[in-house]
Amino acid sequence: MRKPKAIIVGGSIAGISCAKALILAGWDVVVIEKTRGPPTGNPTGAGIALHLLSQKIVKSWLHQPDLLHNITLPLTIDQNRAVDREKNICRVLARDENFNYLQAHWTDLHGLIYNTLPVEIVFWGHLYLTFCISHDKSTVNVKAKNLRTDVIIDVVGDLLVAADGSRSSVRQTFLPDSKLRYTGYCAWRGVFDFSENENSETIQGIRKAYPELGNGVHTDLVPGTHTVLYELMYKRLNWICDMIKKMHQEVEKICAPEHATVIKETKEPFLNLIADCDPLTQIYWDNVVLIGDAAHPITPHCARSTNMAIADAAVLGKCLERWGPENLHSALEEHKSVRLPVTNKQVLHSRRVGLIKLGLPLPDRGLLIQTQQVLRIKQRSLPFFDDVPATLE
């Protein structure tokens, strides 16, 4: 009997994670991705904090599980401080010394998973165009354009997996009224490479200001903004600055002077508009399913986007393996029943944490900082924080 075939739209971490999980479930896989080659080694991108469940899943995909530790640093501390730069006052609001995350650069993690896949399954440089489900709903046909030749290709499979991000074209086909919700603020992000001068005045200053930098994620809250700082492997610092106002006009007012220097000396900072989507009630139709940000766009305040995508992929793979291709609907229904209760609550929680951290009005509580809200900003307060789906046990 032939293997069932899945077509995955999107070659980011969600897409290649799904490819890995489905191959292990006994499926053939094709990944369609518009970028012209793997991003491994690309210096752009940002840091990713991997939860314990994600660590366990990724290790299960590797021939040598210890390879994950070769590209990551442990994060044992999650600290949030309220800061008043004008009065030079800092107060710890919430601190978790048993954080147990691993910190990786996006491209390093992508490369680690991608290198476990057969190279021929990813169609780099192919732009997804559209899809069509057969009349008997047994197959799906995907059209894509080769961006090098402009040739249109057809790929036929048993399942279409949409891993095409928060602005998913596939999701828009089924849910044209589902819109991204812009939060009203943006995040400047950057990776500061100090590998060629690790004893510079800038690095000495930042380590003095943040003595636990090497094993913790440090969030400083100032009314109207907050900043995040943590270290990556290979002598790099990852920083995030959520702002309502322009970064360069405000950075010296809100950041520690040492942190402000790191931001100014970062060569290629980039801007993310912060948005999410109201939770969905449906994530599959016939033989089409959404995963990752296509299924649940989320704000970055709880470090969930990549973790949710990895869990989506792993659960989908196990459901498909359990039910077999002849019971595809049952597999997709189980996947939905396992993931939606988790992702919906995490999306709404992250939305609320963003409001708290920026000191914005809450729907029912007024302004931060109120004592009863402080514990919500700890990562551990996230719904289902320690949950392991029974499907993966």
N, C-alpha and C positions, 0 to 999 in steps of 0.2 A: 504494500500500500504506500502511496506517496505521502510525504510529510505535508501537514497543513502549512500554509504560507501566510505570513503577516507582512503588511507594508506599513512602515513607520515613517510618518512625515515629521522631520525634525531630527537633526543630528547633534543637538546639545546634550547635556548630561542626562536629561530625561529620556531622550531618544535612544542613546547608546546603552543606557541602563536597561531600558525595555528590550532592546535587541539581545542583550546578554541573558536576561531572565527568560525570554521566549525561546532562545536557542537551547538553554538548559531544560526547558519544558518539552523539547522535541520538535520545535517548529523551525521551518526555514524562514529567513528574515531578509527583507530589503529595506534599507534606510535611504530616504530621499532628503538631501540637504543642499541648500542653495550656496553655502560658502564653498570655495573652490578647493579646499583641502583641510585636513585636520588641524585644529588650533594648537596642537602640542608644541610647546616651546614659544608660543606667542606671549610676549610680556604683558599684553593688555589683559583686562579682566580683574577680578577681585577675589577676596578671601571667602572661604566657605567654612562654616563650623559644622562638623559632622557629629550628630547625636549618636549615642551608643547603638541604637538599632541600625542606623545607617552604616556604622563601622562593621557591625556583624554581617550585614548583607554584603557589603563590598568585599570583605575578606572571603566570604563564601564563593565569590566570583573569581578569585585570584588563584593561580596555581601555587603561588607563594604568598600566603596571607600577610607575612611580615612586610611585604612591599608597601603596604599602606603606611606603615610607620616611617618608611624611608622618605616620604614626601610630606609628612605632617609633623606638627608640634602639639604636644598635649596642652589643653586648656583646663586647668583645675580650678580656676577662680573666675567667678562672674561678679563683677563689682559695679555698682551704680552710685554716683555721687551727685549731690546738689552743689553747684558751684556759683559763687558770686565773685567775679573777677575784680570788680571795682573795690570791694571790701576785703578781697583776698581771703575769702572764707570757703572752705570745702567741708561737706558733711556727708558721711557714708549713709546712704539710704537703704541699700540692700546689698548683701554680700553672701555668696554661696561658694564655699571652699571645697565642695565635692562636685564640681561641674562635669568633669569626665567627658569633655568634648575633644575632638581633634581638629586642628586648624590646617586647612590646605589652600593652596592657590587654585582657582578654577581650572586653569589649563593643566595643572599637574594631575588633578583628579580625573579630568576628562581623558587625558593621555593614558592614565593607569587602566581605566576601564576599556577604552578604545583598543588598546594593545592586546586585549584578550579576545578580540573579535576577528573573524576571517576578514581580511582586507577587502575582498571583492564584494561584500554585502552592502557597503556604503557607497551610494551614488553621489559623490561630491560634485558640486557645480550643477545641480539639477534643481530647478525651481518648480515647486508643486503648483499645479494649475487648478485641477478640479478632480472630482471622483464621481463614479456612477455605480449604484448597487444594481445587481442583476434582478430581473423580474422575479425569479424564485428566491431571491435574497440569499443565495448560496455563495456568491462571490462579489468582489468589489473591484472595479477597474479605476486605476489612478493614472491621470495624465500629468506629465512633467516635461519641462523644457530643458534641454542641455544648453547651459549658458555659454558654452564654448562654440557650439555649432548651430544653435537655434533649432535643432531637431526636436520634435515632439515625440516622446516615447510613451507607451502604454505598459503599465505593470498590473497584472491580475493576481489577486490573492484571495484568501478566505476571510481576512480580517484587516481592517484599516485602523491603525493606532495613531491618533493625533497627538503628537508631542511638539506642536508648533508654537508653543509659548503663549503668553498672556493675551496676545492679539490674534489668537488662533483663527485662521480662515475656516477650518473645518467646524469649529464651534459656531461660527457665525452662520454657517449653512443651516444648522438645526435651530439655533437660538438667535435670530437676527435682532431681537430686542434686548439681548443681554449685552450691556455696555460696561466698559471699564469705568470705575469710579475714581476720578482724580482727587487726591487728598487735599490739594491746595498747597503742597510744599514739595521740595525736591531734595535729592541727596547728592552732594559732591562726593566722589570716591576716588581713591588713588592707592597705588602701591609704591612705596619709597624704597628703592634698591640702594642699600649701603654696603654691598659686598666688596666694593673696591676701596672703601674708606670706612671701615667699621669702628675706627677710633676717632672719627671726626668730632668736632665740637658739637655738632647737631646731635649725634648719637649719644655722646656722653651726657648731654643736657637732657635728652628724652629719658635715658635710663635713670638719671637722678630724679627726675620728676615723677617717673612711674617705675619704681624699683622692682615691681612684680610683673613687668611687661612681658617677660619671656614665657610665663605660664598662666597668663590671665587675659581676659577681655575687659577693657576698662571703658566705661560709659560715663561721661560727664554731662549732667543736665543743667541747662541754663534756660530761663524763660524764653520761649520762642524757638529753641533749637536744642540739639544735643550732638555730642561727638563720640565716636567710638574709635578705639585704638587697640591693635593687637599685633603680635609678631608672627611672621610666616617663616617657613624653612628657607634656606639659602640666603640669609641675611636680607630680609625684606620686612617692611612694616606696612600693614594694611590700615587705612584710616577711612572713616565715613563721617560726613558732616551734614546732618539734616538741617535744612534752612528754609525759612520763608523769605528772607532777604538775600541780597547778593553776597556770595561767599567772601570775596576779597575785601569788601567794605566792612565786614563784620568779624572776620576770623580772629583778629587780635583782641577783640573785646570779649569773645566767648571762650577761646581756647587758652590753655596754659601756653606761655610764650614758647616753650620748647615744642609743643604740639603744633603751634602756628608756624614755626620754622619748618617742620617736616612737611606740612601742607604746602607751603610756598615753594619748597625745593623739589617737590614731586614733579617730574617732567611731563607726565601725560594724565592729569586728573580727568575724570569724565563725569558726566551728569546723568543721573537717573531721575525721571519723573516718577514720583511715588503714587502708585495706583493699586487698587484691588478690584474685586468683583463681588457682588452679592452672591452668597452661596447658591449653587445650583441644586436642583432636585433630581436631575437626570444627567448621567454622564456617558450613556451609550444608547445607540439606536441601531437596531438590526445587527450588522456586523461592523459597526464603527464605534470606537471608544476613545474617550479623552483621558489623558494622563498629564501629570505635572501641572505647569502653569496654565496649560490649555483647559484643564478641569477646574482649577482653583487659584486664579491669580491672587497673590497675597502680598501685603506690605512686608518689608524686610526686618521688622523690629524684633521678631522672635526667631530669626535664623532658620526659617522653615522651608523655604522654596525648594532647595535642593534635597533636603531630607524628605519632604513629602513626595518628590518625584521618584526618589530611590525606593521608598516604601510602596508607592503606586506600582512601580515596575515589578518589584518582587512579589507582591500580592497577586497581580495579574498573571504572572508566570505560573505561580502555584495553582491558581484557580483553573487556568487552561490545562495544566498538566493533570489535575484531579478529574476534571470533567471530560476531557478529550474533545477533539474537534467536532465530533458528532453532537455534542451538547454545548455548543458555543453560547447560546442564550443563557443557559444555567450558569456557565462560568462567568459571564459578564454580569449577571445579576448578583452572584456571590461577591464579586469584586466590588460592585457598587455598595452592597450592604455592609461590607467591611470598611471601605474607605470613606464614604460620604459622611457618616456620623463624626469621624475624626477630623477630616479636612474642613468641614463646615464650621465646627466650633473653633478650630485653630485660626481660620481666616478672620472670624469676628473678634477673637481674643487679640490677635496681632493688630487689628485695626484700633482697638481700644488702647493697647499699650502705646501705639504711636501717638495718640492724643495725649496720653498721660506724659510721655517723655518730652513732648513739645510744649506742655503747659497749655494746651488748647482746651476750649470748653468741652466738657463731656455731656452727653445727652441727659444724664440724670444726676450728675455730681458737681457741676460747676467747674472751677479751675483747680489745677494742681498747684501746690503740692498738698494733698490732704493725707493724713496719716493712714486712713483706711485703704488708700490706693497704692501705698508704697510697695507692699508685697507683690502686687500684680506685675511689677516691672521685672521681677526675677524670672529668668527663663523657666525655672522649675514650676512656676505657677501655670504654665501652659496646659490646657486640657489634654489628657492622654499623654503627658510627658514621658512616663515610663511604660506606656502600653506597648505590648508586643502582640500583634494580631495572631489569633489562634492558628490562622492559615500558615504562619511562618514558624510556628513552634515545632 
